[in-house]
Amino acid sequence: MRSNRDEKYENWVPRTKLGKMVLDGQISSMEELFMEGLKIREPEIVNTLLPNLQEEVLDIGLVQKQTDAGEKSQFRAIVVVGNRDGYIGLAAGKASQVRAAIEKAAVNARLKITPVRRGCGSWECGCGKHHSLPFQVQGECGGVEIVLIPGPRGLGIVASETAKIILGLAGVKDCWTKSYGSTRTVPSFSFAVFDALKKTYLLVTPGDWVR
């Protein structure tokens, strides 16, 4: 009897060695993938290892590019993906149609997915559970800077709606934020938050894995 997983991915033909390893079951978790330092080049890999992945469209805008034939207009979409349990991805996609731009951004976000280290870094709490961040982190993009500060249990996410969506999909439940610069610029602000979350993983020490 075929499983739901087999039915869902029966049409996927891996193009990379990592894709074949995932499809064959040699790699069965994102944790194993990142511990080996393997690079994701196929979005199906993420779909397979994180079946509960969710995505949200953060922004859609019209961008113009000057070419020899005149101005060329395209739609740019910013999409975030996450499983609400320690993994987050964010990327942009451009296309002549909105739907195509969103689909391209969703694919790119999966290719850029990263683990997020969570913990209880608030001096007011100290519960030891993984509901917030283990320490304060700072992210930057363009003219935007954001600081993520661990919060006690029950605080919630004290941030703008865009930051709430990103932090929520990453699995962060309690957090304070401070932001500076052109925070109304959604693309730069979104990538600043993503930059801060990526740094929680970069500061993981050997043997101390993300939760």
N, C-alpha and C positions, 0 to 999 in steps of 0.2 A: 504493500500500500504506500503510495507516494505521500510525502509530507507537504504541508502548505509551502514550506520553503522551496521544495523541489519544483512545485507548480509555478511559484512566483518568479523563479530565476532560471527556468528551463531554457529560455531563449537567449540567455546571456552567454556569449562566447568570449571568454577572457582574452585580452590582447597582450597581457603582461605576465611575467612569471609569478608575481604576487597574486594577481587575479586567479591564476590557475591553482595556486596553493590554497587560497580562500575557498574556492569552489570545491576543491577536493577534500576540504576539512583539515588540512595541515595547519592552518591558522584559524582559530575559532573565536578570537576575541580581539577587540581594538587594543586592549592592554598589551597583549602579546605583540601586536604589530608595532606599537610605539616603542616597546622595550627593545625590539630588534632594530629600531631606527630605519624602518622601511618606508619608502615614499609612496603615497597613494596617487595613482595615475588613472584610476577608473572609478567613477562614482558608484558603480554597482558593488564595489568592495565595501563601501560604507553602508549601503542599503542592506547588504547581507549581514554584516556584523552588528549593525544598529537598526534592527527592524522597527523600533518604535520612534524613529527619527521624525521630528516635526519641523515645519518650516513656516516662516513668516516673511511677508514682503514689507520692508521698512520704508522704502521710498521709490517713487518712479518719477523721472524727470526727462525733459527733452534737452538733448545736447546737440550742438552744431559743430561741424568740422569744415574748414575751408579747403576745397580741392581745386584742381585745375578747371573742373567743369562747373565750379560754383560751390555754394554751400550745400553740405549734405547733413540732413537731420536724422538723428537716431534717438531711440528711447533708451534710457539707462535705468536699470532696476537694481536695488540693493536688497539682497535676500539673506536671511540668517537661518541656520538650521541647528537643531540641538535635540538631545534626548532627555533633557531635564535631569540628567544624572551624571554630569561631569564631562560632557563633550559638546563642543560648540564650533560652528563654522560660519564665516561671513565672507561674502564676495559680491562683486558687481557684474552685471552682464549688459551688453549693448546689442541692439538689433533694430531693424526698421519697424517692427511691430512689438507692442507691449508684451503679448504672450510669449513671444520668442525671447525677448529680453529677460523676462522672469525665469523662463526655463534655463537659459544660459547661466544666469546668476545662481540658480539653485544647484546646477551641476558644479560650477566653480566653488561654491560654498562647501560642497561635500569634499572636493579635492583639497580644501584648505582647513578641514576639520582638525581640531586640536583638543587634547585633554585639558581639563581645568582642575587644579588642585584645590580642594575645599577643606574647611576645618572650622575651628572655633577660636579665632584670634582676638576676640573681644575681651578686654579685661573685666567687663561688667558681667560676663557670663561664665566662661570657663567650664562649660558642660562637657566638652570633649567630643561633641557630635559634629558631623560634617554638614552644618546648615549655613555656614558663611564662608569667609575666606580665612586662611591661616595667618595672613599678614597683610599689611597695607601695600597696595601696588598702584603704579602710575602708568597711564598710557597716553600716547600722543599721536596725532595725525593732522597734518596741515596746520591750521592755526588753533586747533583745539587740544586741550589738555584735561585729563580727568583723573581723579584719585578715588580709588575704591577702598573704603575703610570697613573692616570687619564690624558687625553689629551683633548685639545679644539676641537670643532666641525670642521670637514674637515681635521683633521690630518691624519686619517686612523690608521691602526695598525702597529706600528713600532716594528717589531719582526721577528723572523725566520718563515719559512713557516709552521712548525708544530704548533707554537704558534698562528699564524694567523688563521689556520683552527679551532683550539679549541676556541679561543676568538670569532671568527666569528659565530660559531654555538651556542655560549652562548648569542649572541646578543650584544656583545661589538663592537662598530664601531670605536672608537677613543681611542688609548692607547699607552703609551710608555712602554718599558720593559727593564729591566736590568737583566742579568743572569750571574751566576758564577758557576765554577766547570766543570764537564764533560758534557757540553751542547750538545755534538754530540751523546750522548747516548740517543736515542729517547725515550725508555720507561721511564727512570728516568726523562728526561726533560718534557715529556708529563704529568706525574703524578705530577710534581712540579707545572705546570701551573694549573692543576685541583685542587690541594691542595689550591692554592691561591684563586681561584674562589669560592671554598667552604667556605672560611673564610668570604667572603662578606655576606653570608647568616647567618653564626654563629654570626655575629655582629649585626644582625637586632634586634632592640628593639621591645618589645611588642606593637602591634598596628601599626607598621611601616612595611608594607609588601613589598615584592620584586616586582619590576617592570621591 
